[in-house]
Every structure is written in C-alpha cells, then in structure tokens.
Amino acid sequence: MSRILQLNVILLCSIILLASFMFGGGLNSKFSIIDDHHIVAEVGPDNVFTLQDGLNVIKNDKDFDLGNYGRFRPSFQIAKTIEMYLFKKNPIYYNVTRFIIFILLMYVFTTFIFTKTDVLSGLIISLILLSEGAWPDIFSRNITSEIYSFFGLVVFSLCFNHLY
C-alpha cells in the first residue's frame, strides 16, 4: 500500500471516528417540532409520499415565488422534496445522510489543506476545523438549507481540487 493511500485511509478513519463522537447520539434522534415539522406535515400520518406529492410541494412552495417572498431557494426545495420521496418519515435515513455529507466535507477540506500545507500544519488546521462546535448543530437539523449548501461545497471543492 502506498504512503498516500495509507495517509488517506488513516485520515478518513480519523474523521469518521471524530464525527462519530461529535454526532454519536444524534444519529438516533427523532424529528423535531422546530425544524422538521415540514417533513412530518408533508409526508403525513400514512407515511406515503408519492412523486405527485413531491411535484405538488414544489408547485405550491413559496420559495419558488421569485420577488414576492424573501427567499428564493429552488435547489433547496427540490433536494428536500427528493429526500422526502426517498426517506419518507424515517429520521435515521436523514441523519445518516447528513453524517455522510459531514464526513465527505471534512475529508475534502482536510485533503485540500494537506495539499497546500505540510502534514503537521494541515493536521492542526483540520483539527481546528473539525472541532468547531457549530457542526453538530447545523447537521442535526433535517430541514435547514445549509446541509445542501455543504453538499454542493463538497462537489465544488472536489472539482476545484482537480483543477489546481
């Protein structure tokens, strides 16, 4: 096994371990009335959310009303609707998805930092980034748009890293 591959495996295992400590009990959490009530309301008590239901949510959502409402977030609404179609009212699927996005985000950032600095500086910067207390708060909510922004940032960062 090459040294680069060994470093990547160690790095990924370390991030997964740290993320597990940060999110530990949050992976089994249930929906919250504060942030997740849209999912519960849209999916309904029968736990059925069809493709037609998803199209109705998108069609009737005020986030698509450009100019008449303070927010215009079509990509967020489409991503949220796709998740509701796939996951229904199973909060574990939403939580695991956010956990994976967080791991990918930290892995991409850390490998990017390592390519621009030496290993020791990269490790220190990455640990500071990983230890930020806001991460579990951001990633424990199922309805916030930041999660989808971070997912986009992961994809953008991977592309950017390949270009430079």
Contacts in CASP RR format, 6 or more apart in sequence:
PFRMAT RR
TARGET T0000
AUTHOR 0000-0000-0000
METHOD contacts of the structure
MODEL  1
MSRILQLNVILLCSIILLASFMFGGGLNSKFSIIDDHHIVAEVGPDNVFT
LQDGLNVIKNDKDFDLGNYGRFRPSFQIAKTIEMYLFKKNPIYYNVTRFI
IFILLMYVFTTFIFTKTDVLSGLIISLILLSEGAWPDIFSRNITSEIYSF
FGLVVFSLCFNHLY
1 9 0 8 1.000
7 114 0 8 1.000
7 119 0 8 1.000
8 111 0 8 1.000
11 107 0 8 1.000
11 110 0 8 1.000
11 111 0 8 1.000
11 114 0 8 1.000
12 103 0 8 1.000
12 107 0 8 1.000
15 103 0 8 1.000
15 106 0 8 1.000
15 107 0 8 1.000
15 110 0 8 1.000
15 130 0 8 1.000
16 103 0 8 1.000
18 130 0 8 1.000
19 99 0 8 1.000
19 102 0 8 1.000
19 103 0 8 1.000
19 106 0 8 1.000
19 130 0 8 1.000
22 130 0 8 1.000
22 133 0 8 1.000
22 135 0 8 1.000
22 136 0 8 1.000
23 95 0 8 1.000
23 99 0 8 1.000
23 102 0 8 1.000
23 136 0 8 1.000
23 139 0 8 1.000
23 140 0 8 1.000
26 95 0 8 1.000
26 136 0 8 1.000
26 140 0 8 1.000
27 92 0 8 1.000
27 95 0 8 1.000
27 96 0 8 1.000
27 99 0 8 1.000
28 92 0 8 1.000
28 95 0 8 1.000
29 91 0 8 1.000
29 95 0 8 1.000
29 140 0 8 1.000
30 91 0 8 1.000
31 37 0 8 1.000
31 39 0 8 1.000
31 40 0 8 1.000
31 89 0 8 1.000
31 91 0 8 1.000
31 142 0 8 1.000
32 141 0 8 1.000
32 142 0 8 1.000
35 141 0 8 1.000
35 142 0 8 1.000
35 143 0 8 1.000
35 144 0 8 1.000
36 91 0 8 1.000
36 141 0 8 1.000
36 142 0 8 1.000
36 143 0 8 1.000
37 143 0 8 1.000
38 80 0 8 1.000
38 143 0 8 1.000
39 80 0 8 1.000
39 84 0 8 1.000
39 89 0 8 1.000
39 94 0 8 1.000
39 142 0 8 1.000
39 143 0 8 1.000
40 89 0 8 1.000
42 49 0 8 1.000
42 53 0 8 1.000
42 54 0 8 1.000
42 57 0 8 1.000
42 84 0 8 1.000
43 49 0 8 1.000
43 84 0 8 1.000
43 88 0 8 1.000
43 89 0 8 1.000
44 89 0 8 1.000
47 88 0 8 1.000
47 89 0 8 1.000
48 88 0 8 1.000
49 84 0 8 1.000
49 85 0 8 1.000
49 88 0 8 1.000
50 85 0 8 1.000
51 85 0 8 1.000
53 85 0 8 1.000
54 81 0 8 1.000
54 84 0 8 1.000
54 85 0 8 1.000
57 77 0 8 1.000
57 81 0 8 1.000
57 84 0 8 1.000
58 64 0 8 1.000
58 77 0 8 1.000
58 78 0 8 1.000
58 81 0 8 1.000
61 77 0 8 1.000
62 68 0 8 1.000
62 69 0 8 1.000
62 71 0 8 1.000
63 69 0 8 1.000
63 71 0 8 1.000
63 72 0 8 1.000
63 73 0 8 1.000
63 74 0 8 1.000
63 76 0 8 1.000
63 77 0 8 1.000
64 72 0 8 1.000
64 74 0 8 1.000
64 77 0 8 1.000
65 72 0 8 1.000
66 72 0 8 1.000
73 145 0 8 1.000
75 148 0 8 1.000
76 145 0 8 1.000
76 148 0 8 1.000
79 148 0 8 1.000
79 151 0 8 1.000
80 143 0 8 1.000
80 148 0 8 1.000
83 94 0 8 1.000
83 97 0 8 1.000
86 93 0 8 1.000
87 93 0 8 1.000
87 94 0 8 1.000
87 97 0 8 1.000
91 142 0 8 1.000
94 142 0 8 1.000
95 140 0 8 1.000
95 142 0 8 1.000
98 139 0 8 1.000
98 140 0 8 1.000
98 142 0 8 1.000
98 147 0 8 1.000
99 139 0 8 1.000
101 139 0 8 1.000
101 147 0 8 1.000
101 150 0 8 1.000
101 151 0 8 1.000
101 154 0 8 1.000
102 135 0 8 1.000
102 139 0 8 1.000
102 150 0 8 1.000
104 154 0 8 1.000
105 150 0 8 1.000
105 153 0 8 1.000
105 154 0 8 1.000
106 126 0 8 1.000
106 129 0 8 1.000
106 130 0 8 1.000
108 154 0 8 1.000
108 157 0 8 1.000
108 158 0 8 1.000
108 161 0 8 1.000
109 126 0 8 1.000
109 129 0 8 1.000
109 157 0 8 1.000
110 122 0 8 1.000
110 126 0 8 1.000
110 129 0 8 1.000
110 130 0 8 1.000
111 161 0 8 1.000
112 157 0 8 1.000
112 161 0 8 1.000
113 122 0 8 1.000
113 125 0 8 1.000
113 126 0 8 1.000
113 129 0 8 1.000
114 122 0 8 1.000
114 126 0 8 1.000
115 161 0 8 1.000
117 125 0 8 1.000
138 144 0 8 1.000
138 146 0 8 1.000
138 147 0 8 1.000
138 150 0 8 1.000
139 147 0 8 1.000
141 147 0 8 1.000
END
